[in-house]
Amino acid sequence: MSAITVRFYSLWRHHLGRDNVTLQAEDIDGALTQIEDDFGPQLRAKLEASGIHLDGSIQDNSLILLNGTALRNVKSTQLKEGDVLHIFPPGIGG
C-alpha cells in the first residue's frame, strides 16, 4: 500500500469542508472506493440540502486526475508513494 494525497476542488471542497486527505491504497480503484465510502454520503447529503441530486458515485460525477493526467490516459492503475489524485466537480456553464 502507498500513501497518496487526494485533493478536492471547488464545490467538492466546499461541501466536504476540506481540501485534501491522505489515504493508503494499492491502486486507483481501491483509492476511489475509499473516497466514495468515506465522503460519498456526506457529499450527497450536502448537495441534496442545496437542492442538487447527485446520481452515482463521486467518481461518476467528477473529473479525476492522477498527478495531472486524466484517468482515461493513465497507463498503470497501480499507485506509488506520493501520488496525488485531484478531484474536480463537473464543469458547468455556457
C-alpha positions as MATLAB code, in Angstrom:
seq = 'MSAITVRFYSLWRHHLGRDNVTLQAEDIDGALTQIEDDFGPQLRAKLEASGIHLDGSIQDNSLILLNGTALRNVKSTQLKEGDVLHIFPPGIGG';
ca = [
       0.000    0.000    0.000;
       1.120    3.511   -0.785;
       0.313    6.761    0.978;
      -1.329    9.124   -1.522;
      -2.917   12.555   -1.292;
      -6.423   13.244   -2.546;
      -7.179   16.898   -3.300;
     -10.733   18.183   -3.625;
     -11.569   21.305   -5.607;
     -14.354   23.868   -5.949;
     -17.827   22.667   -4.930;
     -16.497   19.339   -3.621;
     -14.022   21.164   -1.351;
     -16.773   23.491   -0.145;
     -19.258   20.723    0.701;
     -16.713   18.335    2.215;
     -15.121   21.057    4.317;
     -11.575   20.009    3.446;
      -9.176   20.472    0.606;
      -7.190   17.243    0.920;
      -6.907   13.919    2.658;
      -4.191   11.262    2.835;
      -5.066    7.610    2.392;
      -3.435    4.241    1.816;
      -4.229    2.365   -1.403;
      -2.626   -0.085   -3.805;
      -4.410    1.069   -6.946;
      -6.740    3.711   -8.321;
      -9.866    1.570   -7.892;
      -9.052    0.975   -4.235;
      -8.497    4.691   -3.659;
     -11.756    5.620   -5.392;
     -13.669    3.038   -3.349;
     -12.261    4.526   -0.115;
     -13.124    8.046   -1.256;
     -16.698    7.039   -2.059;
     -17.111    5.166    1.237;
     -15.629    7.992    3.327;
     -17.048   11.044    1.536;
     -19.869    9.999   -0.816;
     -22.697   10.012    1.745;
     -21.602   13.371    3.196;
     -21.289   14.955   -0.242;
     -24.691   13.676   -1.397;
     -26.362   14.914    1.825;
     -24.855   18.396    1.453;
     -25.824   18.596   -2.216;
     -29.376   17.400   -1.507;
     -29.693   20.124    1.151;
     -28.759   22.611   -1.592;
     -31.363   21.157   -3.960;
     -28.888   19.208   -6.105;
     -29.413   15.492   -6.726;
     -26.220   13.503   -7.389;
     -26.781   10.278   -9.320;
     -23.990    7.764   -8.990;
     -20.686    7.950   -7.173;
     -18.250   10.801   -6.753;
     -16.189    9.160   -9.487;
     -19.174    9.191  -11.863;
     -19.658   12.918  -11.295;
     -16.093   14.202  -11.275;
     -13.065   14.901  -13.376;
     -10.249   12.944  -11.741;
      -6.564   13.387  -12.463;
      -3.646   11.301  -11.238;
      -0.565   13.509  -10.929;
      -2.070   15.874  -13.501;
      -3.118   13.202  -16.029;
      -6.774   12.337  -16.687;
      -7.559    8.787  -15.559;
      -8.551    7.761  -19.082;
      -4.944    8.496  -20.151;
      -3.228    6.755  -17.228;
      -1.417    3.615  -18.346;
      -0.985    1.905  -14.949;
      -3.606    1.790  -12.216;
      -1.009    0.966   -9.540;
      -0.299    3.796   -7.112;
       3.081    4.725   -5.707;
       4.060    6.647   -2.600;
       3.374   10.369   -3.012;
       0.879   10.127   -5.890;
      -1.845   12.787   -5.941;
      -5.445   12.316   -7.059;
      -7.123   15.617   -7.992;
     -10.936   15.506   -7.882;
     -12.951   18.265   -9.566;
     -16.747   18.576   -9.784;
     -18.159   18.604  -13.317;
     -17.771   21.862  -15.207;
     -20.883   23.951  -15.603;
     -21.539   26.982  -17.681;
     -22.342   28.096  -21.083;
];
